Amino acid sequence: MKHLKISLLLLLSTVVAQSQEQFVINSNYLVSPDTVWVFTPDDIDNKSLPLTYLLHGWSGNYQNWNEIIDCQKYANEYNTIIVCPDGLYDSWYINSPAENENDWATFFSWELAPLIAQNYNIQEDSIFITGLSMGGHGALYLFGLFTEYFQSAGSQSGLLDLRNWSEHYGINRILGLSDDEEEDNEDILWSYSVAAHTDWIKSKNKKIIVSCGTEDPFYNINVDYVDLCKENEIDVTFISGKGAHNGNYWHSAVKDHFEFFFK
C-alpha cells in the first residue's frame, strides 16, 4: 500500500474533541486533498462500534451532511461512528477514465478505509454506506465494488442511471466523453451507472435501501432501479413519498436509512 500523507487538524474549542475529528488526506489518487469529518458517540468507552459512511451530493463537500442533520446526534442515537468524506465537488465516487481526474474508488479502498480502521475500533461486520444524489450513486457503486467490506448500503435520490444526463453535473468531463462518439458515450455512461451492475451484489445476500421523493427528477430512475433489483432477486427496500430533490427531503429520508441499518 502506498504511503499515506495524513495530517490531523486540531478542532475549534467549541467542538468536543473526543467525539469529532477532521483528517486531511493528501492522496496519491486524487487531484486535491480530501477532508474527512468523523463523528463518534460521546460515550465511546473503547468498545468496537458500527461504522456509517455518509456521501454528499454534486457540488457539495464533507460539511454538507452535518448541515442537513446533526451528525453528532445521530452518532449518539445509533451508537455508530459516522464518516463524512469529501467527494470533491463532482468525482461521482468512481475511478475516472479521463486523464488527470480522480480515482475516488481506489482512494476509498487504499487510503480512506484503512485510515478509519487504523484510528477507530470498528465492528467489521457492521459497516454501512449511504448518500444523497451523486452520493446515492456513489454509495451503491462502492457497495458493489467492495461488497465484502460493507454489510449494507443505501441511496437517497440517487442518479442511478447516468444515461441522458451526460451534459449535467460534470458527467461528461469525469467520464472523458467526446461529442464525436455518441454511441461509445452511451456505452460508457451505462458502464459507470449503478443500474448496470446489479450482478455485483446479486449473489451476496445483502440488503439495500433506496428512497426517493415523488417530485424528484430522478424518481423514475429510482423506480426502474428497484424493479431491476427485484428482477435479479436482490433484497431491496424502497421508500417513496412526497418530496423533492432538496435538503428537507434528505433530512427526513436519512432517518429511514439509519433505522434500516440498525434495526
PAMINU-172812 format. One record per residue (C-alpha): x, y, z. Coordinates in steps of 0.5 Angstrom, whole numbers, plus 500, padded with zeros to 3 digits. Example, Ala and Ser with C-alpha at 12.3 -4.5 7.8 and 13.67 -1.06 7.14 Angstrom:
525491516
527498514
END
This chain:
500500500
503507498
505511504
499516506
501523508
496525513
495531518
490531524
487538524
486541531
479543532
476549535
475549542
467549541
468542539
468536543
475533542
473526544
467526539
470529533
476529529
478532522
483529518
486532511
489526507
494528501
492523497
496519491
489518488
486525488
488532485
487535491
487534499
481530502
478533508
474528512
470529518
469524523
464523529
464518535
459517540
460522546
461515551
465511546
468507552
474504548
469499545
468497538
463501534
459500528
461505522
457509517
459513511
455519509
457521502
455528500
452530493
454534487
458541488
458539496
463538501
465534507
461539511
454538508
451532512
452536518
449542515
443537514
443533520
446534527
451528525
454528533
447527535
446521530
453518532
450518539
443516538
445510534
452509537
456509531
462512528
460517522
465519517
463524512
469525507
469530501
467528494
471534491
465537488
464532482
468526483
462521483
466517487
469513482
475512478
475517473
477514466
479521464
486524464
488528470
482526474
480523481
481516482
476516488
474509489
482507490
482513494
477510499
480503499
487504499
487510504
481512507
478506509
485504512
486511516
479510519
481502521
488505524
484510528
478507531
476501534
471498529
466493529
468490522
461486521
457493522
460498516
455502512
454507507
449512504
449518501
445523497
444525490
451524487
453521494
447516493
450513486
457513490
454509496
451504492
457504487
462503492
458498496
458494489
466494488
467493496
461488498
465484503
467490507
460493507
454490511
449494507
448501503
443506501
442511496
437518497
435521491
441518487
442519480
443511479
443511471
448516468
445516461
441522459
445526464
452527461
451534460
450536467
454535474
460535471
459528468
462529461
468531464
469526469
468520464
472524459
466523454
467526447
462530443
464526436
463519439
455519441
455511441
461510445
459515450
452511451
456505453
461509458
455512461
452506462
458502465
459507470
452507472
450503479
444500475
449497470
452493476
446489480
450483478
456486483
451485489
446479487
449473490
452477496
445476500
446483503
440488504
440495501
435501502
433506496
429512498
427518493
421523493
416523488
417530486
425529485
427529477
431522479
424519481
423514475
430512475
430510482
423506481
427503475
433501479
429498484
425494479
432492476
434489483
427485484
428482478
435480480
433478487
436483491
433484497
432492497
427496501
424502497
421508501
418514497
413519498
412527497
419530497
423534492
431534491
433538497
435538504
428538507
427531504
434528506
434531513
428526513
430520509
437519512
433517519
430511515
437509513
439509520
433505522
434500517
442499518
441499526
434496527
END
